[in-house]
Amino acid sequence: MLERHRFLWQSSAVLTLASVVGAAGNYLFQAIMGRLLPISEFGHLNAALGLAGMVSIVILAASQAVTHYLARHQARDEQDRIEELKTASSTFLFRLTILCSAMAVVFIHPISVFFHVPRATIAAWVLATILVSLWSGLANAWCAGLGQFHFMAALAMASVAVRIAVGAVGGRLWSVAETGVAASAFCGLTIVLAVLWRDRARVRMRGQLNRLWEREFVQFLFASLAVCVGNYAFLQSDVVVAQRWLSGPELGAYSAAGLFGRAVVSLPMPILTVFFTARSGQERSDKATLLQLAAFAGLVVAGAAAVMLGKELLCRLLLSRAEPAVLALMNRFALVMIPAGLLQALAFYALAARRFPAALLYGGCGLIYGAVLTWQGHDAPTLLGLIGAGATLTMLLVGAAIGLARTRG
């Protein structure tokens, strides 16, 4: 048991470090693109990447549900069932990935038209990125199921290096958004090819799904989907909506400011990943898991302050110049990300603690928020106002639901 605990803590530390390095690499990629692309193309690039993340929600939710379910059985020391569940999980995720890939092919055109993707070539590369992201998500889930955490960490860093290299070379040759989207597709392709080659003899595509379809797993799967929908809505949907209503330099300025705003939440996110794994195996929160939530909240507030204080330097690092339109948005973007970040912590807690009504409420609020944002977010100030108001109101509702559930026992 002691050896297992040591392995889990070492794996968590390695994955967290890889996540931090990967995040830094992704921001380096954005800085390269920001310097090589015109500001309008930079805006189209980030809107396209946001659109690519939309279809991946289902796979992310399923992978999260599988991770939680396996952690629960691991905590109960039900070793006789874990291998069976790993096989069933791989089969389930494989079939779901095929289904989502087919859906992406069918729906990419109408979605691109609705959100005003300016060129068919961007939409084509978005589709490629979606397909690769779906299969890389499956590859990561297989690695997690097989306990290959160090391999996952190495792949994460290698894939970011590929993204930076392809973006830097391609951006110098073609200063268009398609270059950055293609770099993201090759980034995911690195993971897919490496996992399929290494584990081609161990990955199972056939299995008995009835080992997985227990009431506990189904409940958690729907709750996980609700949380992933909410997370996407409150953290990424605005950049896709911005492309529907903004254009040219205005879209580019909003996208650039949004990168720094979202960094307030995304950079400390590995803490929530570790918290989710630890809390999933517990019946009640302990001091260690509560301290993880407190640390995440503190880093979100500190990150917002850092963005506001260093906005000019950050803007120069990203775009090689202090763009007035970007600077004008950065303070407010950083502020509205504080309630959005705290909302993420509540959502992860609700999911890990199996507060399913609160998780479903969060997903429902995310859908309503996304609809309001899509139809009312006609300009940058309105978008930011809706983000702040929507995140704050949802945080209060979800917090009240969790508090009510704890009171009832």
N, C-alpha and C positions, 0 to 999 in steps of 0.2 A: 504493500500500500504506500509506504514511504517513497519507494522508487517511482511509483505512478504519479504521486503528487509532484515529485521533483521534475518528472518529464513534462507534466502539464504546465508547471510554472516556467520551465525553460522554453517550452513551445510558445507560450503566451508572450514571453519576453522577445523571442526571435521574431514572431509575427508582428508584434507591436513595432519593433525596430524596423522591420522591412516595410511596414505600412508608413512609418514616418519618412523613411528614405524614398519610398515610392511617391508620397505626397510632395516631397521636395522636388523630385524629378519631374512630376507632372506640372508643377508650377514653373520649373525651368523650361519645360516644353511650351507652356503658355507664354513665357517671356520671349522665347525664340520666335514663336508665331506672331506675338505682338509687335516685334521689331521688323519682321519680314513681310507682314501682310498690311495692306491699307486698313484703316480703322473699320471701314464698313465690312470688309471681308472677315476681319477678326470677329465682328459681331455675328456674321453668318456661321462662322466656324463653331462658336460656342452654342448658338441656337441649335445647330445640327447635332452636336454632341448631347445636348439636353434631350433632343427628340429621340436619339438612339437609346437613351436610358429608359424611355417610357415602356417599351415592349419587354425590357429585361426584368420588370417588376415581378412577373409571375415566377420566373426561375429563382430570383433572389428570395422570394417568400417561401418557395418550396424548399430551397436549400437551408434556409433558416429554420424551418419546421423540422427538417431531418436532423439538423445539428442539435436542436433542443431535445428532440425525442431520444436520440442516442445518448445525450448527456444524462437524461433522466434515468435511463436503464443502466448506464454506467454507474451513476451514483447509488442505485439500488443493488449494485454488484450482481446484476443478472447476466453473467457472462455467457450463459448457454444460449441466450437469444440475440446477443449483439451481432454476431456474424450473419445470422439469418436476416436481421434487420438491415445490415449494410448491403447485402445482396438485393433485397427488396427495394431499398432506397435508390440504389444505382439504376435498377430497372425503371422505377417510377420517374426519376429525373431524366433518364434517357428518352422515354416516351413523351414526357412533357416538353422536352427541348425540341423534339421533332414537330410536335403540335404547334408550339410557339413560333418555330421557324416558318412553318406553312402560313400561319396567321400574319407574320411580318411581311411575307411576299405579297399576300392579298391586300393588306391594308396600308402599305407604305405610300402608295400613290394618293388615295383620298386624304390621308393625314397630312402629307406634304402640301397638298393644295390648300387644305384648311388653314394651315399655319404659314402659308405664303413662303414656302421654300423657293428661292428665286430661280434655281436652275435644276434641270433634270439630273445633271451629273452629281450635284450635291445629294439629291435624293437617292441616287444609285449607291453612292458611297455610304450613306446613312444605312441603307439596307444591308450592305456588306458588313458594316460595323455591328449592326444589330445581330446578324446571324453569327458572327464570330464571338460577340459578347455572350450570347446564349450558350454556345458550346464551351467557351472558356469558363463560364459559371458552372457548367456541368463538370468540367475537368477539375476545377477547384473543389467541388463537392466530393468527387471521387478521391482526391488527395486527402481531404479531411477525413473521409470514411476509412481510408487505409492508414491514417496516422502519419502521413508524410508531411509534417509541418515544416521541417527544414527545407525540404524540396519546394514546398509552396512559397516559402520566403525567398529562396533563390530565384524561382521563376518570376515572382512579382518584380524583383529588382531588374532582372534581365529584360523583361517585357517593357519596362519603363525606358531602359537604355535603348531598346529598338525604336520606341516611339520618338525619343529625342533625336536619334540619328536620322530616321526617315523624315521627320519634320524639318530638321535643319537642312538636309540636302535638298529635299523636295521644295521647301519654301524659297530657296535661292534660285531654283529653276523655274518654278511656277508660283507666283504670288497670289494664290487664290485659296478660298476656304477648303476646296476639295483636298488640297495637300495635307492639311491638318487632320481631316476626317480619315483619309487613307492611312496616315501614320497611326491613328488610333486603332484602325482595323488590323494592321500588321502587329501592333502591340498585343492584341488579344490572340492573334493567330500563333504567336510564339508560344503561348501557354498551351493552346490546344494541341499543337503538333508535338510539343515536348512530352505532355502527359500521355497522349495516345501512343507515342513511340515507346516510352519507358514502361507503361503499364498495360501494353497491348495484350499480354497473356493473363492479366489479373482482373481487368475490367469486365464485369458481367453485364450483358445487355438483356438477359432473360432471367426471370425469377418469379417467385410466387408473391404477387402483390397483396394477397390476403394476410400475409404476415405484417403488413404495414397498416392496413385499413382498420385500425382500432379506433374506438370513439375518442380516445385522448388525442391521437394523432390528427384526426379529421378536425376536431375542435381547434387544435393549435394551428393547423394549416390555414383555416379561414381567418383566425386572429392574426397570423403572420402576414397574410395577404393584405388585411386591413391596415396593419402598421406600415408595410412597405408602400402601399398607396399613399398613406398620409405623409410618410417621409419624403417621397418623391414630390408630392404636391407642395409641401411647405419649403422644400430646399431647392428644387430644380425646375418646377413647372413655369416659374415666372420668366425664365430666359427664353423658353419656347413661345410663351404668350407674347413676349416683347417683340419677337419677329413678326407676329401677326399684326401689331399695331405700329411699331417703330420701323424706321428704315435708315439706311446709310450711316453717317457718322453718329446719329443719335442712338441707333442700335449698338454700334461698336462701343460707345461710351458707357452705356448701361451694362453691357456684357463685361467690360473691363472692371467696372466698379463692383459688379456682382461676384467676380472671381475673388476679390479681397473680402467681400462680405461673407461669402460662403466658406472661406478659409477659416473664419472665426469658429465655425462648427465642425468642418471636416478635419482639420488638423488634430484636434483632441479626440476624434471619433474612435481611434483604437482603444481608448479607455472603456468606452461603452461596449466594444466587441468583447473585451476581456470580462467586463462585468456580466454581459449576457451569458457567456459560457459558465462563469462561476455561479451565478444566481439560478441558472436553469437546473442545476443539480441539487438545489436546496429547497426545503419546504418554507423557510422563512429567511428574511434578510439578516445578515449579521453585521458587525461593525465594519469589517473589511469591505463588504460590498457597498455599504452606505457611504464609506469614505471614497470609494471609486466614483460614485455619483457626485459627491461634493467636489471632488477634484475636477471632474469634467465641467461642472457649473462654474467653478472658479476660473478655469482656463478659458471658457467661453467669454466671460466678462473681461478677463485680462486681454484676450485676443482682440475684442472690440475696442478696448482702450488703445492697444498698440496700433491698430489700423487708423484710428482717428488721429493719434499723435504723429504717426509716421507716414501719413498718406502721400505726401509729395515725394518722399524717397521711394516708397513702394511703387508709385505710378511711374517714376523714372526707371526703376528696375524692370517693370513690365513692358513699357512702351518706348523707353529711351528718352522720354520727354514728359514734362508735367502737363498733361492734357487738362485744360480748365474744365471741360464738360465732365470728365471723369472725377476730378477733385470735388466738384460740386455735389456729386452723388455719394461719395465714399462715407462721409460721416453718418448720414442717415441709413445707408445700407448696413453699416456695422451695428448701429443701434437696433434695427429691426431684427437682426440675426440673434440678438440675445434671447428674446422670447422664443424664437424659432429653435434655438439650440436647447433651451430648457425643456421645450416640448419634446425634442428627441429623447432626452433623458427619461421623461415620464413615459414615453411610448415604449422604450426598451424595458423599463421597469414593469410596465403593465404586461408585456409579453412574457418576460422571463418569470414573473411571479404568477402567471396564468390568470391575470385579471382580465378575462376575455371580454366582458361587457365594456370595460374602459378601452380596450384595444379596438373593438368594433366601432365604438363611438368616435375614436380618433380617425379611423378610416372613413367613416361617414362624413365627419367634419372636413376631412381632406378633399373629398369629392365635391362637397358644396363650395368650399373655398376655391378649388380649381375652376369650377363653373363660373363663380363670381369674377375671378381674376380674368378668365378668358373673355367675358363679355363686357367687363367694366374697365379693364386695365389699359386705357387708351393712351396713356403717357407715363413717363418715368415716375413723376411724383405720385400719381394715382396708384401705380403698381406698388411702390414702397409703402404707401399708406395702407393699402389692402394687406400687404404682407404683415406689417406690424399689428394691425387690428385683428386679422384672422388668427395669427399665431397666439396672441395674448388671450383672445376669447377662447380658443380651443384649449390652451393650457389650463385655463380656469375650469373649463368643463371636464376635461380628462382628470385633472387633479381632484376635483370634487367627486368624480366617479370612483377613483382609487380610494379616496378617503372614506367614502360610504362603504365600499367593499371591505376595507380593513376594520371598520366599526362593527360590521355584521359578522366579522370573524374570519 
